[in-house]
Amino acid sequence: MPDFRTTSGPLLLGYLFNWGLFGVLSVQVYFYHLAFPGDRRSTKWLVFGIYLLELTQTIMMTHDAFGTYAVHYGEVEFLYNLQMLPITIPILSALVSCAVQMHYGNLLRVLSGSKILGLTVAIFALIQASAALVQAGQTIAIKDRFPLSRKSFVSETVWLAGSAICDLIIASAMTFTLMQKDTGLPATHALITKLVRIIVETGCLTAITTTVTLALFISVPDKAYYPCLTMVLAKLYSNSLLAILNSRIRIEGVHTSAQIVTGSSLAFYERSTTSRRTALPYVDVVTKDDRNIGPHVVDVHILRRTGTRNVMDEMHATPIDDTISKDSTINQDEDSVLSKA
């Protein structure tokens, strides 16, 4: 009798993590669709193509989970049946990771102006994807998870090691390139710092995950620990890409003044006693009916009332009720004009 904690338990966790990350990805894709309708067509096709691959992978993994824990529940021999894993893990994960890494390589080529750097990323992306496809072929031929770790050792190692090396190259090169673009101005410095933080975090996340998966594959190949992590590799890459794309969205209302954010149709407003409501600039789209239709806008109002009171000198504190009432009247007038506009 096998130990189910090391056979079916890790697989169950892998299915659960995959479903959870797919939910996160769905929300990110929805925000991207609302916020950036003006992005390049190639970027949109990349996002929606990756989401379609992830949807396919989730459906296939749901089929495998239902077969393992419902249809063939209690059958010990079926735990070693790979079912559709040769397609869901090596093939789909390779396609998603290669597409994301190639996208980063193209960005590096554009930002740094170095074709060699972009070509290096592309070579490592193609190597790891090719190794994953080779492992998929071996998996289909073997049809059993137990001897798979021995017969596909080389292809699995090249796949995971190549992915980790490529992710580290992207994170380090992108950080260096963005830091070179820092002009020292407060707005530019804040934007560069935010991008560097997100790129380093997402790049290190995928690199650490692939490295841990490789370590588990080498150290305990007869356990189901490493398949648990390989089930979520594709979701990590796709969520990392969407996190960087959606990092251009700014939620205003956290600071004391509103700012105008360009390049996004997901508008967030702030209202305070000292600031006016600020909307994003749009370019009207003229349809065949000569009607101007603007993009969809999510309007989030944040009400803020600020006031100061000197605790040590209560008798001389300035009341803020009158100021609030006056500003409320002004804000209502502004709202009526803006709603009519």
N, C-alpha and C positions, 0 to 999 in steps of 0.2 A: 504493500500500500504506500503510494508516494505521499510526501509531505505537501499538503495542499497550500500551506503557507508560502512555499517556494515554487509552486507550479501554477495553480489557478489564481492565487492571491495577487501576485504582481500583474498578471494579465487583467484582472478586474480593475485594479488601480489605473492601469494604462487606458482602459476604456473610459473610466470616469474622468480622468484628466483630459482625454481627447474631447469628450462631450463638453466639458466645462470651458476649455479653450476655444472650442467652436462657437459657443455662445458669446464669449468676449469678442471674437473675430467678427461675428455678425453685427454686434453693436458698433464696432469700429468702422466696418464697411458702410453701415447706414449713416454714421456721422460724416464719413468722407463723401458719400453721395450728396448729402445736404450741403456740406460746407464748401466743396471745391468743384462746382460744375464747370469752371473755366480751365481746369487742368488740361494738359496735353492729352490727346487721344491715346497715345501710346501708354501713358501712365494709367489711364482709366481701364484700358484693355488688360494691362498687367494686373491691376487690383481685382477686377471682376473675373479674370481668368483664373487667378489663384484661388479666389473664393469658390469658383465652380469645382476646382480640383479638391479643395478642402471639403466641400459638401459631398462630393463623390466618396472621398475617403471615410467620412463620418458615417454615411449610409452603409458602406461595405463593412466597416467595423461593427456597426450595430447588428448587421446580419451575423457576423462571427460571434458576437457576444450572446445573441439569442440562441445560436446553435450550441454554444458551449454550456451555458447556464440554464437553458430551458429545454431545448429539444433533446440534447444528449446529457442531461443532468445525471450525475452519478456514474457515468461511463468513464473510467479512469483512462482507458486507451485513447479516448477522443481528446484528452487534454494535449496530446502531442500532435494532433492533426492541425496542420497549418491553415487549412481552409483558404481564405482569400488574402492572407497576410503577405504572400509574395507580391501582390499588386499594391495593397494598401500601404505597406511600409517602405520597401526599397524603391519601387517605381514612382509612386506619387510623392513620397518624401524627396526623392532625387529631383523630380521636376520642379517642385516648389522651391527647394533650397537653391537649385541652380538658377532659376529665374530671379530670385531675390538677390543672389550674389552677383549675377550679371548686371542687374539694375544698379547696384552699388558700384560695380566696376565702371559702368558708363558715367555715373556721377563723379567718380574720382577722376576719370579722364577729362571731363569737362571742367571741373573745379581746379585741378592741378595743372592741366595742360600737358600732362605726361601720358603719352600713348603706352609707354612701357608699363606704367603702373596699372593702367586699366587692362592691358593685355595679361599681366601677371595674375590679376584677380580672375579674369576670364579663364585662364589655363587651369588654375586650381579648381574653379567651379566645374569645368568640364571633366576634369580628372575624377573628382569625387562623385559626380553624377554618373560617369561611365562605370566606375567601380560598383556603385549601387545597382545599376542595371545588370551588371555581370552577376552580382549576388542574387538578384531576382531570378535570373535564369537558373542558377544553381539551386535556389530554393524550390523552384517549380520541378526541377529534375529529381531532387531528393525526396520531397513530399513528407518529410518527417523532421520535427524540430530537434530531436535528440542528437542525431549525427551532423546536423547543419553547422554547428559551431566549429567542428573540426574540418569539414570539407570546404567551408567558405571562409576560412580564417583570413586569407590574404585579401580577398575582395572586401570583407567587412572592415578590416583594419585600414585599408586604403581609403575606403569611403568615409569613415569617421575621422581619421587623422587628417584627410584632405579638407573636410568641412571645418575642422577646428583651426587649421592653419589659415584657410581662406578667411574665416571670420576674424581672426586676430590681425591679419593684414589689413582688412577693411577698417576695423576699429582704429588701429594705430595710424594708418595713412589718412583716414578721414579726419581724425583729431588734429594731426599735424597740418593738414591742408587748411582746415577751418581756422586754426589759430594763426596761420599766416595771413588770413583775410581780415583779421581783427584790426579795425582802424583806431581803436581806443575811444571812440565816441560811446556814450552811455547806452544808447539804443542798440547800436551794432554789437557792443560788448555783451549786453544781456542776451541778444539773440544767438550769438556765437556760443556763449557759455551754455545756453539751454540745449542747443543742437549737439554740442560735444558731449554733454552729460547723457543725453538720450542715446546717442550713437555708441558711446562706451558701454552703457548699461546693457543695451540690447545685444551688442556684439559680444560682450563678455558672457551674457546669459547663454547664447547659443554655443559659444566656444566651450564654456564650462560643461554644458549638458552633453555635448558630443564627446568631450574628454572623459567625463565620468562614465558615459556609456561604453566607451572603448576600454576603460579600466575594468568595468564589470564583465565585459565580454572576454577579456584576457584572463581575469582572475577566477571567475565562476561561470564558465561557459555552459555548464549543465543546468544552471538555474534560469528562471524566467525573469531575472532582474533587468538585464539589458533590453529585452523586448519591451518592457514597461516604459523605458525612456525613449526608445525608437518610435513608439506609438505617438509621441507628442512632438517629435522634432519638426515635422512640417508645420504644425500649429504655432510653434515658437517662432519660426522664420516668418510666417505670414503676419502674425501679430506684431513682430518687431518692425516689419515694413510699414504696417498701418500706423503704428505708434509714431514713427518718424514723420509720415505724411500728415497725420492729424496734429502733430505738434505745432503746426502753424495756426491752429485755432487758439484764440485767447478769450478767456472768460473775464470780462471786465466787472468791476465792482469790488474787487479785493483791495484795491488801493484807493487813494483819496480823490483821484481824478480819472475821468474817462479818457480813453484814447481811441483814435481812429485806426482800425485794422483793415488793411487792404488785402485783397487776394482771397477773401472768404465771404461766403454768403450766409454763414451761420452767425447771426448777429447777437451779441449780448450787450445789454444796456445797463447803465448805472444811473441812479438818481440820488443826489445828495443835496445838501443845503447850499453847496457852493459850485456845483457842476450842472451842466445842462445835459439832456439826453442826446447821445451821439449815435447816429446810424452809419452803416457802412456805405460807401459810394458804390453805385451800380451803373452798369451800362445797359440801357434798355434794349430789349430784343424785339425787333420789328417783325411781326408775323405777316403771313400772306393777307390777312384781313386788315393790315395797317393798324393793328392794335399793339400797344406797348404792354408787354407782360414781363414783370420783374421776376427774379428767382424767388424760390421759397425761402422764407426767413423764419427762424425760430426766435421769438421775441421773449427774452427772459428779463423781467423787471426786478431789480434789487432795490428795495426801499431802505434808505439809510438816513438816520437822523443823528447828527453829531452835535455835541455841546461840551463845554468845559466848565468845571466847577472847582473853585479853590477850596479844598477841604479845611485848610488852616484859617480861612477867612470867609466863613459862610455869610457873614453880614454884608460883605461887599461883592458877593458873586453876581454875575450878570445873568438875569433870567433869559432863557432861550425860548420860552413859549411864544413870545411875540414874533421872534425871528422865524420860528417854524411855521406859524400861521401865514406870515407874509410869503415865505418861500413856497408853501403849499399852494397858495393862490397863483403865484407865478408859474409853478410847475403845471397846474391844471390848465392855464392859458396856453402854455407851450404844448401840452399834450393835445389840446383841441386843434391847434394849428397843424401839428405834425400828423394827426390822424386824418385831417382833411387833405393834407398833401399826399 
